């Protein structure tokens, strides 16, 4: 992977495949929950709000 590709992923210009995402996490010794914690928590809150409205 090139630094340009990694930069594009960081800026949201590219979305890596699952395999590439796992490779990036392994390279940086990062866990999925550490990287996605804000995204998953926000998604959970939105889902909870939608259920409360119904």
C-alpha positions, 0 to 999 in steps of 0.5 A, a space after each residue: 500500500 502506498 502512502 497516497 492510498 493510506 492518505 486517501 483512506 484517512 481523508 475518506 476519499 477511498 474505502 478499503 476492502 475488508 482485507 485491506 482494512 484488516 491489513 491496515 489494523 494489523 500494521 498499526 497494531 490497532 483493534 477494530 473496536 478502537 478504530 470504529 468505537 465512535 462510529 459504532 457508538 453513534 450508530 447504536 445511539 441512532 438505532 436506539 433513538 429510532 426505536 424510541 420514536 416508534 
